[in-house]
Amino acid sequence: MDDFFLALSQEWNILVESRALLLLLTSLFCGALVGSEREWAAKPAGLRTNLMICVGSTLFTIASVFSWTYISGESPTADPGRIAAQVVSGVGFIGAGAILRSGFHITGLTTAATIWFVAAVGVVIGLGFPLLGTLVSLVGTLTLFLLGKFELTHSKHLQENGEQ
């Protein structure tokens, strides 16, 4: 039992020293920020989806960066960006599933782009840039909100004038 607690304390020290917990909490905040806008706009990929994608991509990136250092005890000898590339590929499949076509009407493009965006934010945070990830999340959320309002106003204007 003592070995278990020793291993747990060593792991806790690694997580604190490496800022992994801070990075994961920042990722949680950023995913929730973007996800809350999507939830407010009543989109299918809302708070929980964006939060999980952001935290998941951060976790994969942290695992990639830290695996060499803490498992082998050596400096990384491979490109930690390989995991980030796989995150991009995997998220592409999720995003593709969000895009639907019905006749000449296509929906889900912004949802797919948001999923891709949140995964990128998670990777950036996992690489050790929580401030950049937070700033980009704030700008992205503000952009989604403002352009959503603009599109709503603009589409109502077009419908009133019979232009659509």
N, C-alpha and C positions, 0 to 999 in steps of 0.2 A: 504494500500500500504506500510505503514511503517513496518507492520508485515512481509511482504514479504522480504523486504530488510534486516530486522533484522535476519530473518531465513537464508537468503543467506549469510550474513556476519558471522553468527555463523558456518555455514557449511564450509565456506572458511577457517576460523580459524582452524577448525578440520582437514581439508585437509592439511593445511600448517604444523600444529603442528605434525601431524602423519606421515609426509613425504609421504603421499599417492601420491601426484602429482609427486614427485621425483621418486618414485617406478614405476609409470605408464610410465613416460618418459624414464626411464632406460629400461623398458620392450619393449617399442616402438623401441628403438635403437637396442636391442638384437634381436628382431624378424626381424627387417629390415636387420640386419647384416647377419643372417642365410638365410633369404629369398632372399637377393641379390645374394648369391652364387647359390641358386636354380634357380633364374631367369636367371643368367648368363649361367647356364648349360641347360637352356631351358626346365625345368621340369614343369609339370602342377601346382604343388603347389609351387608357387614362392613367390615373395616379399609380395604381399598383403595377401595371405593366411597365411604365417608364421607370419607376423606382427600381424594379427588379432587373431591368436591362442595364441600367446605369451601375448598380451595385455589382451585378454579375460580371460586367466587363472590367470593372475595377479589380474585382477579386481574381479574375483570370490574369490580368496584367501584373498584379502584385505577386501572384504565384510564379509567373514567368520570370520576373526580375529577381525575386528572392530565392528561387529554388537553387540556383547555382551557389549562391553565397552561403545559405544556411544548411543545405544538404551536403554539398561536396566540400564546403569550407574554402573554396577557391573563388577567385574572381570569375565572372561570367566569361565563358569561352564561346558562347553562341549568341546569336542575335535575339534579345528578348522581344523584339518586334514580331517574331514569328507568331506568338500567341495573339498579338494585336491583329495581325493579318487574318487569323482564323476567326477572331471575333467579328471582323468586318464581313467575312464570308457567311458566317452563321446568321448574323443579323440581317443580311441581305435576303435570306430565305424567309425570315419572319416578316420583313417589310414587304416582300413580294406577295405574301399571303394576305396582306392588308389592302392590296389594290384590287378593285373590282370594276368590271366593265359591264354595262347594261346598254346595249344599242350604241348610241354615240356618247353616252354619259359615263365618265370615269370617276370613281370615288376612291378615296384612301391614299391619294398621293402625298398629302401633307402628313398623314399618319405614318406612312412608310418612311418619309424623310425625317420625321421626328424620332422614330425608332433608331434610325441610322445616326442621327445627331446625338441622341442620348448615349448611345454606345460609344461614340467618339469621345464624348465628355468623360465617360467612365474610364476609358483608356488613358486619357490625358491625366486624370487624377491618379490613376494607378501608377503612372510613370513618375509621380512625385510633384505634380504641378496643381495642387488644390486651388490656389488662387485663380489661375487661368481657367480651370474648369468651372469655378463658381462664376467668374465674370462672363464667360461664354454662355453659361446657363441663364444668367440674368438677361443678357442681351437676346438670347434665343426666345425666352419666355415673353419678354416685352414685344419682340417682333411678332410672335404668334398671336399675342393678344391684340396688338394694334392693327395688324393686317387683317385679322379676323373681323374686327369692327369695321374696317374700311371696306372689306369685301361685302359684308352684310349691307352696309349703307349703299355701296355702289350697285349691288345686284338689285336692291329695292328700287333704286333710281331707274335702272334699265327696265325693270318690269313695269314701272309706272308709265314710262314713255313708250312701251311696246317695242323696245329695241332688242329684247332677248328672244 
